[in-house]
Amino acid sequence: EDGCPPPYCGPCWSEIERPLLRDRLRRAGVPKHFLEAVLCVGRGAPYSRPSGKWFTLIVGPVGVGKTFRAVQLLLDVKDGRFWSLPDLVEARRAAMFGRDENRGGDPLQDAATFRRLLVLDEVGGKLDGDGKPADREFVADTVRRLVLHRYDNELPTVITSNWTLEQLEKGYGEKVGSRLAECAHVVTMQETR
């Protein structure tokens, strides 16, 4: 009746709220699966920045709900953006090499300078891309530029990763690791089996 896909069975939004929230999350770039699931389950704990922390790092193994929780946080902001790292890297590549028919501009610059909440999903999942050293460096450069710009400008950012803070530092460099250690509120999600 309300469009909630199984297995989700939480408090659903009113007939007025649902289309407005769906549109807001769609404009933010949230994938359809997460969009519909979050609309059915509802809000989690509200998004609030702990004092002195403008990054939230959600870490844990595959399948514990990191992306789902990050999308819930987007419900609490008027305007937000969602990028998965693989999609951002591909969009950056397409823009650099003239294959971008849809977006225009530099997607990395747009994400880095976006003034409101940015969710960056799947950071650290597969660093090496197609395995070539140049590709690995391109992915790492994308993460470094994004994190450092948002850090320097104290822009609210949520990052989800299967990697620990130490693994992120090893994969993306000491600067990224130290910035996240300083300004990230780390949320560790565990399997509940």
FENBELRA-V371697 format. One record per helix or strand of 3 or more residues. SS is the DSSP state (a for helix, b for strand). FROM is the first residue (numbers start at 1). TO is the last residue. If there is no record, write none. Layout:
SS/FROM/TO
SS/FROM/TO
//
This chain:
a/15/28
a/32/41
b/55/59
a/66/74
b/80/84
a/85/96
a/107/113
b/117/123
a/133/152
b/157/161
a/165/172
a/174/183
b/184/188
//
